[in-house]
Amino acid sequence: MFRKLSAPLKSLAAAALTMGALGGPALALEPLSQERYINDRLIAARIADRIRRECPTISGRLIYAYSQARALERYALNKGYSRAQVDAFLDSKQDRKRIYAVADDYMARNGVTKDDPQSYCRLGMQEIANRTVTGSLLVAK
């Protein structure tokens, strides 16, 4: 095959084959449990959900949260994850526990105490003021 190609085309073909051989593993997707963008947003959603449930003066922006969840799903599918992979990740009790634990740790490090609704309110207002992903899912009543 290479004999019939001119020298520049041989070089281009060789480069393309080399890139294909080297590019395969580099293009492999990491497990969803390690995909930072997705996990960070799921953790933020968990924090927002806890705040809206525990703080009497903050509500969740539920329609916006739903649209963000759909956008996150599209992000994963567009990145190359299959619907089955996304569903398995979302159904994984192990991953849910991990996400909840990270969210709980974040809240504890930021002064949230389980039996103190006002501690949730303080964090929620801070998240809203700082315009974080978590804050974008919340609204003060």
GIBELKA-V631402 format. One record per backbone hydrogen bond with DSSP energy under -0.5 kcal/mol. CO is the residue of the C=O (numbers start at 1). NH is the residue of the N-H. If there is no record, write none. Layout:
co->CO nh->NH
co->CO nh->NH
This chain:
co->1 nh->4
co->2 nh->5
co->6 nh->10
co->7 nh->11
co->8 nh->12
co->9 nh->13
co->10 nh->14
co->11 nh->15
co->12 nh->16
co->13 nh->17
co->14 nh->18
co->15 nh->19
co->16 nh->20
co->17 nh->21
co->18 nh->22
co->19 nh->23
co->20 nh->24
co->22 nh->26
co->23 nh->27
co->24 nh->27
co->25 nh->28
co->31 nh->34
co->31 nh->35
co->32 nh->35
co->34 nh->36
co->35 nh->39
co->36 nh->40
co->37 nh->41
co->38 nh->42
co->39 nh->43
co->40 nh->44
co->41 nh->45
co->42 nh->46
co->43 nh->47
co->44 nh->48
co->45 nh->49
co->46 nh->50
co->47 nh->51
co->48 nh->52
co->49 nh->53
co->50 nh->54
co->51 nh->55
co->54 nh->56
co->55 nh->58
co->57 nh->141
co->59 nh->139
co->60 nh->62
co->61 nh->65
co->62 nh->66
co->63 nh->67
co->64 nh->68
co->65 nh->69
co->66 nh->70
co->67 nh->71
co->68 nh->72
co->69 nh->73
co->70 nh->74
co->71 nh->75
co->72 nh->76
co->73 nh->77
co->74 nh->78
co->75 nh->79
co->76 nh->80
co->76 nh->81
co->77 nh->80
co->82 nh->86
co->83 nh->87
co->84 nh->88
co->85 nh->89
co->86 nh->90
co->87 nh->91
co->88 nh->92
co->89 nh->92
co->92 nh->96
co->93 nh->97
co->94 nh->98
co->95 nh->99
co->96 nh->100
co->97 nh->101
co->98 nh->102
co->99 nh->103
co->100 nh->104
co->101 nh->105
co->102 nh->106
co->103 nh->107
co->104 nh->108
co->105 nh->109
co->106 nh->110
co->107 nh->110
co->107 nh->112
co->108 nh->111
co->113 nh->116
co->115 nh->117
co->116 nh->119
co->116 nh->120
co->117 nh->121
co->118 nh->122
co->119 nh->123
co->120 nh->124
co->121 nh->125
co->122 nh->126
co->123 nh->127
co->124 nh->128
co->125 nh->129
co->126 nh->130
co->127 nh->132
co->128 nh->131
co->132 nh->136
co->133 nh->137
co->134 nh->137
co->135 nh->138
co->137 nh->61
co->139 nh->59
